[in-house]
Structures are given as C-alpha cells and as structure tokens.
Amino acid sequence: MDEYDRFVDWDKMDVTVQSQDIKELTCTEFQELKQLARQGYWAKSHSLRAKVYHKLISNIPCRTVTPDANVYRDIVVKIVGKRNSSSLPLPEFVDDSLVPTYCLNAEGIGAVRKIILCIANQFPDISFCPALPSVIALLLHYSKDEAECFEQVCRILACNDPSKRLIDQTFLAFESSCMTFGDLVNKYCQAAHKLMVAVSEDVLEVYSDWQRWLFGELPMVYIARVFDVFLVEGYKVLYRVALAILKFFHKVRAGQPMESDSVQQDIRAFVRDIAKAVSPERLLEKAFAIRLFSRKEIQLLQMANEKALQQKGITVKQKRQNVHLAVHAENFKSEIVSVKEMRDIWSWIPERFALCQPLLLFTTLEHGCSLSRFYSHSEGHEPTLVLIKTTAKEVCGAYLSTDWSERRRGGNKLSFFGTGECFVFRLQPEVERYEWVIIKHPELAASGSEPENHASPASNTLSFRGTPSDPSDRLSPFLSARHFNLPSKTASMFMAGSSECIIIGGGDGQALYLDADLNHGRTSHCNTFNNQPLCSESFQISVLEVWGFRDTMNG
C-alpha cells in the first residue's frame, strides 16, 4: 500500500487510516504542532503519520553516541541467530506477558522481540521499562524496516534533555511515576478515587497499573492518537490520558457491581473495550480539559517521590517489588478510628508518605489535655495526622505537612505555616475530604510576597480563598519550597499554633480551632462553598490523637 506497510496486517486495521489524502506537514512552531497533534491532523493518513513521527523523533536531543540503524544491522544476527523470532525470550525489564500486537502481521510480531533484545544489548542501564514493547509495536507501523524502528526507539530512550521526560527506564522512575499518578488522582479525580478506596484493598496497587492502561490495554487507534500528542508535548500527556480513563471508568461503572473480584482487572477490561464507551477524540478532549499543574510542578512532585523511594532503599538498579504497604491491622490500635478508616485516610495522603506505617505520638487519654504536651510529643515529626472524636461521636481530623516546631518562627505571635498538601476531613457521620484552600494574611495578599522565614503574624480575621485559577505562577501546592531550596511565590498558610490555641485551615472554607485545654473546639465554615461543615460549630472533645509516620522499610 505504501512504503510503511511492511509490518501491518491491513485486514485488522481501521480502513479510514489507510489512504486518506492529507497534505504534507510543513509547520515547525511548537504551538501549531501542538494544536495539529491534538486535532489529529496526521491521524487519518498512515504515511503522513510515519513521516511526522520520523521528523519529531529525529529532533529529540540525544546522547552523542546513540545506536542507529547501522548498529542494528550489525548486531541483530549475532544476538538473534537462527532462533524463531516469535518465541525469543525477553529481558527481565519488560513483561513477557504484555507484548501488544497492534494489528501487526507475523513478521511484525517477531520483529518486536528482536528489537527489544537488541535494545537490551545497547542499553545495559535499563532495569525496568514496561512501556517498551508497546512503543516498538506502535513504531513498527510507521517504519520502513526493523533497523529504522530500532533507531527511532533508541533516540527516545537516549533523550538527554533534562526537561523532557519520555519513557521510564528504571524501577525507581516507574514507581515514582505511579506514586505521582496516585497523588494526581487524589487531587483531580476524587469521585473515582473514592470508588477505588471502597472496592479495593490496596488502592496504590490499582494506580500502579496506570502505564499498563496506556501501553498495553489501550487499542491501537487510541494509543496512536495519544502518541501523536506525546511526541510533541511529552510525559505530562500520559498523566492526562490516564486520569481521563479513570474518570470515564467511574462514570460508566459507578453504581454498578464489579464484573470481577478485582477492580484492577475491571479497569483493564474497560480500557481494552474502551471503544464501547468513548471515542479517541472524546478521550483526548476529556484529558485536556483537566486543569493539571504545570510540567515544572509535576516534575517537583516526581522528584519528591523519587527521593522518598531512595530513602526506602529503592535504587535505579532495583528490580520490581511491591513497595506499597497498607496499614498493618495487627500493629494498629486507635480509640477514634478503625483499621479500615485509617486505610481510607492513608489513601488520601501523598504517596511518598503512604509507604510508612502510622505511629501514635500523642493521645489525650494517656497524655492528658495539655497543649504543651501536644506540642512536645508532636514536634520533630513531619508530617502528622490529627484525629478528633467529639462527645457527639463526630469524627474529623487533619493531615498536616509541616513540623509543629515551625510555629516558633513567629516568636510569641500566632504564626501560620504549612504547605498545600495539608487538608482536613470528616469520617463521622459521613466521610468527606475537603480540598485544600489558601489562608492568606490580608497584608501579605496585598504585597504578593512571603517572608523568608515562611511564618507570618496572624490577624484576628482569617481570609479564605480558593485555589488560584492559574497555578503556573506559583510553586506546586503539593510541596514546600524549602524542600527544594526554591523561593516561594505565595504566602500560603495552613496551620498555626501558640500557647493559647491551634488553628488548622483546611479546604473549601473549613477550619478547626482548638482551645489550649484541648477540651473544646469550634469550626469555621465558609458559606460560599457547597459542602457540609466538618462537625458542629462548637464541640467538646472526647478523644484527640496525633499520629506520625514510621519508616518500616529502613527499620
């Protein structure tokens, strides 16, 4: 049919992509390419897509010595020999059970395995790369021969632009991307996340499947459209599409019984049959409608997750293992929440801390109702979890990202501190997690700056504001500036403490005020938000607990 049809089984392909007459692509400006990719300009012509892929991949900045087509021709016979290519054993860094065929003919299916083995020979540092078979199978559609496909994949793998992340090649990178995806789901797909928590024993394991949805289960026509945009815009596109898939899964399956005993299997089946629910165009439309954080902010979150994994002993040479640890029932006892409720809370916290186990630091039942003892037992721990049970049997709490010792920076004045990872929640009478909100001191809001000590005196009146409409002009609300030695561009404040009281600013206009005797408290609820208050406006505390995070993987 054309020079790029050698490995294609056209009987299995969508007839609309075979021979539509589309003009050549002449633009080079990023914004125009981005728009055309999202519109699917080259998706209707097999030969044009092949030429566009070749152009985009040839422009990827690579290491000085990157294997090319001639290298493949030199090594393929030595590595493969006379063995049957369809039964070649694959290296450990890919999943042998997940090698998509994507409408390839028999020669193409065998070529996937040959190219993987040659890449393993040329890239000995790859320790975990589950997306590789899918990328090779897709690019074979748009390659004249095996050697050309090999060269294109090598350029993707050898990209040396630190700002341009493409394919994960180590378990450390892969696992941190799974953790980052879990954080993003928690932020942007709360309804779907709530469903995952309800039907799954280990929600973190469900989210570790996110790359498999794209590079394994998604049909050929869908992954090709995703790849069109991915080559132009980069890794962030993958997060967007995976979030959109989860949103559609929730929309289609919410209220229906699971089709299997595993939601993980149900999502995989949904993605395989996604054509029954949504078109490729609608999937991308949904993906780009999500107001995701900037690439830089997501990169910071990824760095934090990688750092957390490295502290747990995970290295770039690590082979795959299950690093997720749910709350252990045998070692957990609380007078306020059950193991199931604590696991639900654990599903809300940033994934780099979900690797840890809860450690009881303070309880009014043992340590008494003393704010000074609250501070003495809580200081030195970051983050912490506060749980409160009222005499009316209401249960609420807060996840606090910053050490309580930070309150000392304001001297004797009530000072605000914390990061956008803080949130408040309610467990009884019904479960609700409130989105984070920025509490800004009026003077700081006017000046648009924050003191270097990250603490500011508070006035008697708190001003609540929702998330800024454009997050690109500030540091990620997930992270604290000092963790990365970066200047903060906002006066975000979420928690405050003095010898007289504690104030915890939560989300959607919610805030907790606790008196010095830890017997009484009250809530502040902004009526401009459509939600219910944390608990009664004024309440008596029955039990208060503070929990820290114990690193079990390093003892």
Residue, then its C-alpha position, 0 to 999 in steps of 0.5 A: m500500500d505504501e512504503y510503511d506497510r511492511f509490518v501491518d496486517w491491513d485486514k485488522m486495521d481501521v480502513t479510514v487510516q489507510s489512504q486518506d489524502i492529507k497534505e504534507l506537514t510543513c509547520t515547525e512552531f511548537q504551538e501549531l504542532k501542538q494544536l495539529a497533534r491534538q486535532g489529529y491532523w496526521a491521524k487519518s493518513h498512515s504515511l503522513r503519520a510515519k513521516v511526522y513521527h520520523k521528523l519529531i523523533s529525529n529532533i529529540p536531543c540525544r546522547t552523542v553516541t546513540p545506536d542507529a540503524n547501522v548498529y542494528r544491522d550489525i548486531v541483530v544476527k549475532i544476538v538473534g541467530k537462527r532462533n524463531s523470532s516469535s518465541l525469543p525470550l525477553p529481558e527481565f525489564v519488560d513483561d513477557s506477558l504484555v507484548p501488544t500486537y497492534c494489528l501487526n502481521a507475523e513478521g511484525i510480531g517477531a520483529v518486536r522481540k528482536i528489537i527489544l533484545c537488541i535494545a537490551n544489548q545497547f542499553p545495559d542501564i535499563s532495569f525496568c521499562p514496561a512501556l517498551p514493547s508497546v512503543i516498538a509495536l506502535l513504531l513498527h507501523y510507521s517504519k520502513d524496516e526493523a533497523e529504522c524502528f530500532e533507531q527511532v526507539c533508541r533516540i527516545l530512550a537516549c533523550n538527554d534533555p533534562s526537561k523532557r521526560l519520555i519513557d521510564q527506564t528504571f524501577l525507581a522512575f516507574e514507581s515514582s511515576c505511579m506514586t505521582f499518578g496516585d497523588l494526581v488522582n487524589k487531587y483531580c479525580q476524587a469521585a473515582h478515587k473514592l470508588m477505588v478506596a471502597v472496592s479495593e484493598d490496596v488502592l496504590e496497587v490499582y494506580s500502579d497499573w496506570q502505564r499498563w492502561l496506556f501501553g498495553e490495554l489501550p487499542m491501537v487507534y487510541i494509543a496512536r492518537v495519544f502518541d501523536v500528542f506525546l511526541v510533541e508535548g511529552y510525559k505530562v500527556l500520559y498523566r492526562v490520558a490516564l486520569a481521563i480513563l479513570k474518570f470515564f471508568h467511574k462514570v460508566r461503572a459507578g453504581q454498578p457491581m464489579e464484573s470481577d473480584s478485582v477492580q484492577q482487572d475491571i479497569r483493564a477490561f474497560v480500557r481494552d473495550i474502551a471503544k464501547a464507551v468513548s471515542p479517541e477524540r472524546l478521550l483526548e478532549k476529556a484529558f485536556a480539559i483537566r486543569l493539571f499543574s504545570r510540567k515544572e510542578i509535576q516534575l517537583l512532585q516526581m522528584a519528591n517521590e523519587k527521593a522518598l523511594q531512595q530513602k526506602g532503599i529503592t535504587v535505579k538498579q532495583k528490580r520490581q517489588n511491591v513497595h506499597l504497604a497498607v496499614h498493618a491491622e495487627n500493629f494498629k490500635s486507635e480509640i477514634v478510628s478503625v483499621k479500615e478508616m485509617r486505610d481510607i485516610w492513608s489513601w488520601i495522603p501523598e504517596r511518598f508518605a503512604l509507604c510508612q506505617p502510622l505511629l501514635l505520638f500523642t493521645t489525650l487519654e494517656h497524655g492528658c489535655s495539655l497543649s504543651r504536651f501536644y506540642s512536645h510529643s508532636e514536634g520533630h515529626e513531619p508530617t502528622l495526622v490529627l484525629i478528633k472524636t467529639t462527645a457527639k461521636e463526630v469524627c474529623g481530623a487533619y493531615l498536616s505537612t509541616d513540623w509543629s516546631e515551625r510555629r516558633r518562627g513567629g516568636n510569641k505571635l500566632s504564626f501560620f505555616g504549612t504547605g498545600e498538601c495539608f487538608v482536613f476531613r470528616l469520617q463521622p457521620e459521613v466521610e468527606r475530604y475537603e480540598w485544600v484552600i489558601i489562608k492568606h494574611p490580608e497584608l501579605a495578599a496585598s504585597g504578593s510576597e512571603p517572608e523568608n522565614h515562611a511564618s507570618p503574624a496572624s490577624n484576628t480575621l482569617s481570609f479564605r480563598g480558593t485555589p488560584s485559577d492559574p497555578s503556573d505562577r506559583l510553586s506546586p501546592f503539593l510541596s514546600a519550597r524549602h524542600f527544594n531550596l526554591p523561593s516561594k511565590t505565595a504566602s500560603m498558610f495552613m496551620a498555626g499554633s501558640s500557647e493559647c490555641i491551634i488553628i488548622g485551615g483546611g479546604d473549601g472554607q473549613a477550619l478547626y480551632l482548638d482551645a489550649d485545654l484541648n477540651h473544646g473546639r469550634t469550626s469555621h465554615c465558609n458559606t460560599f462553598n457547597n459542602q457540609p461543615l466538618c462537625s458542629e460549630s462548637f464541640q467538646i472533645s472526647v478523644l484527640e490523637v496525633w499520629g506520625f509516620r514510621d519508616t518500616m522499610n529502613g527499620 
